[in-house]
Amino acid sequence: RINNFNGNRIDMGCYELWMTGLDEAASGPEFYFYPNPARDYFTLVTEEQAMVKIIELSGRTVLQTQCPEGGKEIRIDLGHLVAGTYLLVLEDMAGGITAEKLIILQH
């Protein structure tokens, strides 16, 4: 849970986000993706084996897939998702988590 600008608690589902600053030595998997914003798909680039999740801001997971080790570039279809802002979350086999904002435009 986090506090919004009014001081009210917001439930983020099974993820709690505490942003206190930037940590260059993040423990989650390294990746990048493009394009962002995206329409019908995006390409995820990582060399690590990881679980990939797309999560609505309400906390509901709307897509989950496994990224194989050495997977390099993986195309992820977004055709079934509505336009909006999501979290793209990668979790490695050691439990390290990295999250980025993903914007999906209207198809």
Secondary structure as GFF3:
##gff-version 3
##sequence-region A 1 107
A	DSSP	beta_strand	2	3	.	.	.	ID=ss1
A	DSSP	beta_strand	9	10	.	.	.	ID=ss2
A	DSSP	beta_strand	32	34	.	.	.	ID=ss3
A	DSSP	beta_strand	41	46	.	.	.	ID=ss4
A	DSSP	beta_strand	50	56	.	.	.	ID=ss5
A	DSSP	beta_strand	61	67	.	.	.	ID=ss6
A	DSSP	beta_strand	72	77	.	.	.	ID=ss7
A	DSSP	beta_strand	84	92	.	.	.	ID=ss8
A	DSSP	beta_strand	97	104	.	.	.	ID=ss9
###
